[in-house]
Amino acid sequence: MAYSADYLDTAAGDYGDAAAGAGMSPREEQQHLLAYAPLVKRIARQLNSQASSVMSREDMEQIGLMGLLEALRRYGTPDTGFGSYASLRVRGAILDELRRQDWRPRAVRQDSHKLRDGLRALTRRLGREPSEKEAIEQLGVDPEDYRQLLLDESAEEMLSFDEVLQEATEHAHSAPGPEDAYLVRRSLEQVLAGLNEKEQRVIQMIYEFELSYKEIAAVLDLSDARVCQLNKSALAKMKAALQRA
């Protein structure tokens, strides 16, 4: 989807009342939409690598733009903290639509459960995380099938973690006082600090820079499957820590 002036004019017009309620004129809202449109495109490009078989990138961008409009309505005039807030709202809007479309068919979910159970059993037997080669041999699948299973499994983790992270961030933004907001931010910082260096870099590249798995693999000189494993490990640690906080 091209972010044309005509499209943004229409969107701003549709949400004119909301813009006024947030202290912005339709023209100001349109300016902010144009300024943050690249953020929507980056997020859609990243998610497209995992769910392209269900939704086109163009559709993801359009839904993401609606999420950006919603973020503007909730947040008001953007400041230095708006980018992070908007990023989560845009991602959330796209993920909600993917979930609504039941984007992971039953067969895919069943394969993911088998993968998870097989890897857990192998990890217990080895006493460590298995290598890609060991996992492929244990599961009896082709390398390409194994990597696709990892992508599907990681996508499921992303859906659940995104809700936790978005909830924590929204709480920080809407907290009644600076002390409460500070405590939420500190808890997020502590959770990130508890990850190892590679896990931290993978999470940063996914959630801050909106890179795809292939791009992260190229930067870190790893396989796509290894990036998936690092992402899954980091998300499991962060979810557990945030729920305890």
PEVENUR-V91434 format. One record per pair of residues at least 12 apart in sequence whose C-alpha atoms are under 10 Angstrom apart, sorted by sequence separation. I is the first residue (numbers start at 1). J is the second residue. If there is no record, write none. Layout:
BEGIN
i=I j=J
i=I j=J
END
This chain:
BEGIN
i=13 j=25
i=14 j=26
i=44 j=56
i=45 j=57
i=48 j=60
i=71 j=83
i=74 j=86
i=122 j=134
i=123 j=135
i=169 j=181
i=172 j=184
i=173 j=185
i=192 j=204
i=212 j=224
i=213 j=225
i=215 j=227
i=216 j=228
i=12 j=25
i=13 j=26
i=16 j=29
i=44 j=57
i=45 j=58
i=47 j=60
i=48 j=61
i=72 j=85
i=122 j=135
i=168 j=181
i=171 j=184
i=172 j=185
i=213 j=226
i=214 j=227
i=12 j=26
i=13 j=27
i=15 j=29
i=16 j=30
i=43 j=57
i=44 j=58
i=71 j=85
i=72 j=86
i=132 j=146
i=170 j=184
i=171 j=185
i=202 j=216
i=205 j=219
i=213 j=227
i=11 j=26
i=12 j=27
i=44 j=59
i=45 j=60
i=71 j=86
i=119 j=134
i=132 j=147
i=169 j=184
i=201 j=216
i=202 j=217
i=212 j=227
i=213 j=228
i=12 j=28
i=13 j=29
i=41 j=57
i=44 j=60
i=45 j=61
i=70 j=86
i=71 j=87
i=119 j=135
i=122 j=138
i=168 j=184
i=169 j=185
i=9 j=26
i=12 j=29
i=13 j=30
i=41 j=58
i=43 j=60
i=44 j=61
i=68 j=85
i=69 j=86
i=71 j=88
i=72 j=89
i=118 j=135
i=119 j=136
i=121 j=138
i=122 j=139
i=168 j=185
i=9 j=27
i=11 j=29
i=12 j=30
i=43 j=61
i=44 j=62
i=68 j=86
i=71 j=89
i=202 j=220
i=213 j=231
i=8 j=27
i=11 j=30
i=12 j=31
i=41 j=60
i=42 j=61
i=44 j=63
i=67 j=86
i=68 j=87
i=70 j=89
i=71 j=90
i=119 j=138
i=168 j=187
i=169 j=188
i=201 j=220
i=9 j=29
i=10 j=30
i=40 j=60
i=41 j=61
i=44 j=64
i=67 j=87
i=68 j=88
i=69 j=89
i=70 j=90
i=115 j=135
i=118 j=138
i=119 j=139
i=168 j=188
i=8 j=29
i=9 j=30
i=12 j=33
i=40 j=61
i=41 j=62
i=43 j=64
i=44 j=65
i=67 j=88
i=68 j=89
i=69 j=90
i=118 j=139
i=8 j=30
i=9 j=31
i=11 j=33
i=39 j=61
i=40 j=62
i=64 j=86
i=67 j=89
i=68 j=90
i=198 j=220
i=7 j=30
i=8 j=31
i=38 j=61
i=40 j=63
i=41 j=64
i=64 j=87
i=66 j=89
i=67 j=90
i=68 j=91
i=70 j=93
i=165 j=188
i=9 j=33
i=37 j=61
i=40 j=64
i=41 j=65
i=65 j=89
i=66 j=90
i=67 j=91
i=115 j=139
i=203 j=227
i=5 j=30
i=8 j=33
i=39 j=64
i=40 j=65
i=64 j=89
i=65 j=90
i=67 j=92
i=68 j=93
i=114 j=139
i=202 j=227
i=206 j=231
i=8 j=34
i=39 j=65
i=40 j=66
i=64 j=90
i=67 j=93
i=202 j=228
i=37 j=64
i=40 j=67
i=63 j=90
i=64 j=91
i=66 j=93
i=67 j=94
i=203 j=230
i=37 j=65
i=40 j=68
i=63 j=91
i=64 j=92
i=65 j=93
i=66 j=94
i=199 j=227
i=202 j=230
i=203 j=231
i=5 j=34
i=8 j=37
i=36 j=65
i=39 j=68
i=61 j=90
i=63 j=92
i=64 j=93
i=65 j=94
i=198 j=227
i=201 j=230
i=202 j=231
i=203 j=232
i=3 j=33
i=4 j=34
i=60 j=90
i=63 j=93
i=64 j=94
i=199 j=229
i=200 j=230
i=201 j=231
i=3 j=34
i=37 j=68
i=60 j=91
i=63 j=94
i=64 j=95
i=115 j=146
i=199 j=230
i=200 j=231
i=203 j=234
i=33 j=65
i=36 j=68
i=62 j=94
i=63 j=95
i=198 j=230
i=199 j=231
i=202 j=234
i=203 j=235
i=33 j=66
i=60 j=93
i=61 j=94
i=63 j=96
i=64 j=97
i=116 j=149
i=198 j=231
i=199 j=232
i=3 j=37
i=60 j=94
i=63 j=97
i=115 j=149
i=116 j=150
i=196 j=230
i=199 j=233
i=200 j=234
i=2 j=37
i=3 j=38
i=33 j=68
i=59 j=94
i=60 j=95
i=114 j=149
i=115 j=150
i=199 j=234
i=32 j=68
i=33 j=69
i=112 j=148
i=113 j=149
i=198 j=234
i=199 j=235
i=32 j=69
i=60 j=97
i=112 j=149
i=116 j=153
i=3 j=41
i=60 j=98
i=111 j=149
i=112 j=150
i=115 j=153
i=195 j=233
i=196 j=234
i=199 j=237
i=2 j=41
i=30 j=69
i=33 j=72
i=55 j=94
i=111 j=150
i=112 j=151
i=195 j=234
i=1 j=41
i=29 j=69
i=32 j=72
i=108 j=148
i=109 j=149
i=112 j=152
i=113 j=153
i=194 j=234
i=195 j=235
i=108 j=149
i=111 j=152
i=112 j=153
i=36 j=78
i=55 j=97
i=111 j=153
i=112 j=154
i=192 j=234
i=195 j=237
i=29 j=72
i=55 j=98
i=109 j=152
i=191 j=234
i=194 j=237
i=195 j=238
i=29 j=73
i=39 j=83
i=43 j=87
i=47 j=91
i=51 j=95
i=54 j=98
i=108 j=152
i=109 j=153
i=112 j=156
i=194 j=238
i=32 j=77
i=39 j=84
i=42 j=87
i=43 j=88
i=46 j=91
i=108 j=153
i=162 j=207
i=192 j=237
i=193 j=238
i=32 j=78
i=36 j=82
i=40 j=86
i=44 j=90
i=55 j=101
i=191 j=237
i=192 j=238
i=29 j=76
i=36 j=83
i=39 j=86
i=40 j=87
i=43 j=90
i=44 j=91
i=47 j=94
i=51 j=98
i=54 j=101
i=109 j=156
i=191 j=238
i=194 j=241
i=24 j=72
i=29 j=77
i=39 j=87
i=43 j=91
i=47 j=95
i=54 j=102
i=55 j=103
i=104 j=152
i=190 j=238
i=191 j=239
i=24 j=73
i=28 j=77
i=54 j=103
i=104 j=153
i=191 j=240
i=192 j=241
i=19 j=69
i=22 j=72
i=23 j=73
i=36 j=86
i=40 j=90
i=44 j=94
i=53 j=103
i=54 j=104
i=188 j=238
i=191 j=241
i=15 j=66
i=18 j=69
i=19 j=70
i=22 j=73
i=36 j=87
i=39 j=90
i=40 j=91
i=43 j=94
i=52 j=103
i=104 j=155
i=190 j=241
i=191 j=242
i=18 j=70
i=21 j=73
i=22 j=74
i=24 j=76
i=51 j=103
i=104 j=156
i=190 j=242
i=19 j=72
i=20 j=73
i=21 j=74
i=22 j=75
i=23 j=76
i=24 j=77
i=51 j=104
i=188 j=241
i=11 j=65
i=15 j=69
i=18 j=72
i=19 j=73
i=22 j=76
i=23 j=77
i=187 j=241
i=188 j=242
i=191 j=245
i=1 j=56
i=7 j=62
i=11 j=66
i=15 j=70
i=18 j=73
i=19 j=74
i=21 j=76
i=22 j=77
i=187 j=242
i=190 j=245
i=1 j=57
i=2 j=58
i=17 j=73
i=18 j=74
i=20 j=76
i=1 j=58
i=8 j=65
i=12 j=69
i=19 j=76
i=99 j=156
i=187 j=244
i=188 j=245
i=1 j=59
i=3 j=61
i=11 j=69
i=15 j=73
i=18 j=76
i=19 j=77
i=184 j=242
i=187 j=245
i=1 j=60
i=2 j=61
i=3 j=62
i=1 j=61
i=2 j=62
i=95 j=155
i=99 j=159
i=1 j=62
i=98 j=159
i=184 j=245
i=3 j=65
i=151 j=213
i=183 j=245
i=95 j=158
i=96 j=159
i=95 j=159
i=95 j=160
i=92 j=159
i=95 j=162
i=96 j=163
i=91 j=159
i=95 j=163
i=92 j=162
i=91 j=162
i=92 j=163
i=154 j=225
i=91 j=163
i=89 j=162
i=151 j=224
i=154 j=227
i=155 j=228
i=158 j=231
i=162 j=235
i=165 j=238
i=88 j=162
i=92 j=166
i=150 j=224
i=151 j=225
i=154 j=228
i=157 j=231
i=158 j=232
i=161 j=235
i=164 j=238
i=165 j=239
i=168 j=242
i=88 j=163
i=91 j=166
i=150 j=225
i=153 j=228
i=154 j=229
i=157 j=232
i=160 j=235
i=161 j=236
i=164 j=239
i=168 j=243
i=147 j=223
i=148 j=224
i=149 j=225
i=150 j=226
i=151 j=227
i=152 j=228
i=153 j=229
i=154 j=230
i=155 j=231
i=156 j=232
i=157 j=233
i=163 j=239
i=88 j=165
i=89 j=166
i=147 j=224
i=148 j=225
i=150 j=227
i=151 j=228
i=154 j=231
i=155 j=232
i=158 j=235
i=161 j=238
i=162 j=239
i=165 j=242
i=88 j=166
i=147 j=225
i=150 j=228
i=151 j=229
i=154 j=232
i=157 j=235
i=158 j=236
i=161 j=239
i=164 j=242
i=87 j=166
i=88 j=167
i=146 j=225
i=147 j=226
i=149 j=228
i=150 j=229
i=153 j=232
i=154 j=233
i=157 j=236
i=160 j=239
i=161 j=240
i=164 j=243
i=148 j=228
i=85 j=166
i=88 j=169
i=89 j=170
i=144 j=225
i=147 j=228
i=151 j=232
i=154 j=235
i=161 j=242
i=84 j=166
i=88 j=170
i=143 j=225
i=150 j=232
i=157 j=239
i=85 j=169
i=84 j=169
i=85 j=170
i=85 j=172
i=85 j=173
i=82 j=173
i=132 j=223
i=81 j=173
i=132 j=225
i=131 j=225
i=132 j=226
i=75 j=170
i=131 j=226
i=132 j=229
i=50 j=148
i=75 j=173
i=131 j=229
i=75 j=174
i=51 j=151
i=74 j=174
i=129 j=229
i=50 j=151
i=51 j=152
i=49 j=151
i=50 j=152
i=50 j=154
i=51 j=155
i=50 j=155
i=47 j=155
i=91 j=207
i=88 j=207
i=91 j=210
i=87 j=207
i=88 j=208
i=87 j=208
i=87 j=209
i=84 j=207
i=87 j=210
i=84 j=208
i=83 j=208
i=47 j=206
i=46 j=206
i=46 j=207
i=49 j=211
i=50 j=212
i=43 j=206
i=46 j=209
i=47 j=210
i=49 j=212
i=50 j=213
i=43 j=207
i=46 j=210
i=47 j=211
i=48 j=212
i=49 j=213
i=43 j=208
i=45 j=210
i=46 j=211
i=47 j=212
i=49 j=214
i=43 j=209
i=44 j=210
i=45 j=211
i=46 j=212
i=47 j=213
i=42 j=209
i=43 j=210
i=45 j=212
i=46 j=213
i=42 j=210
i=43 j=211
i=44 j=212
i=46 j=214
i=41 j=210
i=42 j=211
i=43 j=212
i=46 j=215
i=39 j=209
i=40 j=210
i=42 j=212
i=39 j=210
END
